[in-house]
Amino acid sequence: MELAIRLRNNGIDAIIDQFELKAGDDVPHFMETNLSNANKILMICTERYVDKADKGSGGVGYEKMIITSNLLEKINESKVIPIIRQNGEIKVPTFLKTKLYINFSKDDDYEYSYDDLVRTIHNSPVFEKPPVGNNPFKAVKKEELDGDSKLLDETLSMIINLQGVDPSVNSTRVANNLNISTAMFRVLATKLIKLDYVKWSSDTRWVRATDKGFLYAHNKNLIK
């Protein structure tokens, strides 16, 4: 109950029989429906729960039957998360032995385990998988301009000519003079930045041409 309340306070629609059931309700129907519809199923593995699951007794045994049989085809076993809350040797139901679990057994580590659980349910890992970088032993191909080199030249020319001898020029002013949206200007400026022809000055509201950009523009007669 305490765990369910805390999960709900952290943006998780935790469903537990104490919240949902009242006298006269159909218990098997409640179990089947919610085990089928849930995005995640938390199996709180106390010693007693594991013993009941392995023996197939009581409501625990019925839960096991639902998850491991074809009774509910919608259930995907990968959404079952074993939660260990035990003393001594760790035990999990036989049908969950291959699954990674979260250990809530040590009170001193409870907050770390709880954070791990909430991150798992919200799909918000501590460590994001980084993108694959370039092969350090393979030459990087020169970036293509995607067929818009003329538009990039016009944008660079406008930046340089409006900047003049000033340290930078307002991005909105450049966009207005090019008769394009500020969003489109940002796309073009980002491409020029990748070529090291321009840089943002303090933030995206201001932009400036680099020495490389000035030399490129001069060689292509883009400077008025």
C-alpha positions in Angstrom: 0.0 0.0 0.0 2.8 2.4 1.0 4.7 1.7 -2.3 1.5 2.1 -4.4 0.7 5.5 -2.8 4.3 6.7 -3.4 4.3 5.5 -7.0 1.0 7.4 -7.7 2.6 10.5 -6.1 5.4 10.2 -8.7 3.2 10.1 -11.7 2.5 6.4 -11.9 -1.1 5.1 -12.0 -0.4 2.2 -9.6 -3.4 -0.2 -9.3 -3.7 -2.3 -6.2 -6.7 -4.3 -4.9 -7.0 -2.2 -1.7 -7.8 0.8 -3.9 -10.1 -0.9 -6.4 -12.0 -3.9 -4.8 -15.0 -3.8 -2.6 -17.3 -6.5 -1.3 -19.1 -8.4 -4.0 -16.5 -7.7 -6.8 -15.2 -10.4 -9.0 -11.6 -11.0 -7.9 -10.4 -13.2 -10.8 -11.9 -10.7 -13.3 -10.0 -7.9 -11.5 -6.8 -9.8 -11.7 -7.2 -10.8 -15.4 -8.2 -7.3 -16.5 -5.5 -5.4 -14.8 -2.7 -7.8 -15.5 -3.7 -7.6 -19.1 -4.0 -3.8 -19.3 -1.1 -2.8 -17.2 2.1 -1.3 -18.8 4.2 -2.9 -16.1 3.5 -5.6 -13.5 5.3 -5.4 -10.2 5.7 -8.8 -8.5 6.6 -8.1 -4.9 8.7 -11.2 -4.1 8.6 -11.8 -0.4 9.6 -15.3 0.8 5.9 -16.2 1.3 5.0 -14.9 -2.2 7.7 -16.9 -3.9 6.7 -20.0 -2.0 3.0 -19.6 -3.1 4.0 -18.9 -6.7 6.1 -22.0 -6.9 3.4 -24.1 -5.4 0.7 -22.5 -7.4 -1.5 -21.8 -4.4 -4.0 -19.1 -3.7 -4.3 -15.8 -5.6 -0.6 -15.8 -6.2 -0.9 -19.1 -8.0 -3.7 -17.7 -10.1 -1.5 -14.7 -11.1 1.2 -17.0 -12.1 -1.2 -19.1 -14.2 -2.4 -15.9 -16.0 1.1 -14.7 -16.8 2.6 -18.0 -17.8 -0.3 -19.4 -19.8 -2.2 -18.4 -22.9 -5.2 -17.4 -20.9 -4.5 -13.7 -21.7 -2.6 -13.3 -25.0 -2.2 -9.6 -24.4 0.2 -10.1 -21.6 3.8 -9.6 -22.5 6.1 -11.3 -20.0 8.8 -8.6 -20.5 6.6 -6.1 -18.6 6.9 -8.1 -15.4 9.4 -6.5 -12.9 10.3 -8.7 -9.9 10.7 -6.6 -6.7 12.7 -8.4 -4.0 11.7 -7.8 -0.4 13.3 -10.6 1.6 15.8 -11.5 4.4 18.8 -13.7 3.7 19.1 -15.6 0.4 17.3 -14.0 -2.6 14.6 -16.1 -4.1 12.3 -15.5 -7.1 9.5 -17.6 -8.5 10.9 -20.3 -10.9 9.2 -18.7 -13.9 11.0 -15.4 -13.2 14.5 -16.7 -12.6 15.9 -15.3 -15.9 14.6 -11.8 -15.2 16.6 -8.9 -13.8 15.1 -7.8 -10.5 15.2 -4.7 -8.2 16.3 -5.5 -4.7 14.3 -3.6 -2.0 15.6 -5.9 0.8 18.1 -3.5 2.4 16.4 -0.5 4.1 19.6 1.5 3.8 19.5 1.1 0.0 15.7 1.5 -0.3 15.8 5.0 -1.8 18.3 3.9 -4.5 16.1 1.0 -5.4 13.0 3.1 -5.5 14.7 5.6 -7.8 15.7 2.7 -10.1 12.1 1.4 -10.1 10.5 4.8 -10.9 13.1 5.4 -13.7 12.4 2.0 -15.1 8.7 2.6 -15.3 9.0 6.1 -16.7 11.8 4.9 -19.1 14.1 7.6 -17.8 17.5 5.9 -17.3 20.3 7.6 -15.4 22.7 6.9 -18.3 21.4 7.6 -21.8 22.8 5.5 -24.6 25.2 7.8 -26.6 25.1 7.8 -30.4 27.8 5.9 -32.2 30.7 8.2 -33.2 33.0 8.2 -36.1 35.6 5.5 -36.8 38.9 7.1 -35.6 40.7 5.1 -38.3 38.5 6.2 -41.2 38.6 9.6 -42.9 35.5 11.7 -42.3 33.8 12.6 -45.6 33.4 16.3 -46.3 29.9 17.4 -45.4 27.5 17.8 -48.3 25.5 20.9 -48.5 22.3 19.0 -49.6 21.9 21.0 -52.8 21.4 24.4 -51.0 24.8 25.9 -51.4 23.4 29.0 -53.1 21.0 29.7 -50.2 23.9 29.2 -47.8 26.0 31.6 -49.7 23.2 34.2 -49.7 22.8 33.7 -45.9 26.6 34.1 -45.3 26.7 37.1 -47.5 23.9 38.8 -45.7 25.5 38.0 -42.3 28.8 39.5 -43.4 27.4 42.6 -45.1 25.0 43.4 -42.2 27.7 42.7 -39.6 30.2 45.0 -41.2 32.8 45.9 -38.6 30.5 45.1 -35.7 31.3 42.0 -33.6 28.0 40.4 -34.5 24.6 40.9 -36.1 21.0 40.3 -34.8 19.7 37.0 -36.2 16.1 38.4 -36.7 17.5 41.3 -38.7 19.3 38.8 -41.0 16.2 36.7 -41.4 14.1 39.7 -42.2 16.5 40.9 -44.9 16.5 37.4 -46.4 12.7 37.3 -46.2 12.7 34.0 -44.4 11.5 32.9 -40.9 13.8 33.0 -37.9 13.4 29.2 -37.7 14.6 28.7 -41.3 17.5 31.1 -40.6 18.5 29.0 -37.6 18.6 25.9 -39.8 20.8 27.7 -42.4 23.0 29.2 -39.7 23.5 25.7 -38.1 24.7 24.4 -41.4 27.1 27.3 -41.7 28.3 26.7 -38.2 29.1 23.1 -39.1 31.3 24.4 -41.9 32.9 26.8 -39.4 31.8 29.8 -41.5 29.8 31.5 -38.7 29.3 31.1 -35.0 26.5 32.1 -32.5 27.6 35.1 -30.5 26.5 34.6 -26.8 23.2 32.9 -27.9 21.2 32.3 -31.0 19.8 35.8 -31.1 23.2 37.0 -32.4 25.4 35.6 -35.1 28.9 36.5 -36.4 31.0 35.4 -39.3 34.4 33.6 -38.6 37.7 34.4 -40.3 37.2 31.3 -42.4 33.7 32.6 -43.4 35.1 36.0 -44.4 37.8 34.4 -46.6 35.3 32.0 -48.2 32.9 34.9 -48.9 35.8 37.1 -50.3 37.0 34.3 -52.6 33.4 33.8 -53.9 32.8 37.6 -54.3 30.0 37.5 -51.7 31.1 40.7 -50.0 29.6 43.9 -51.2 
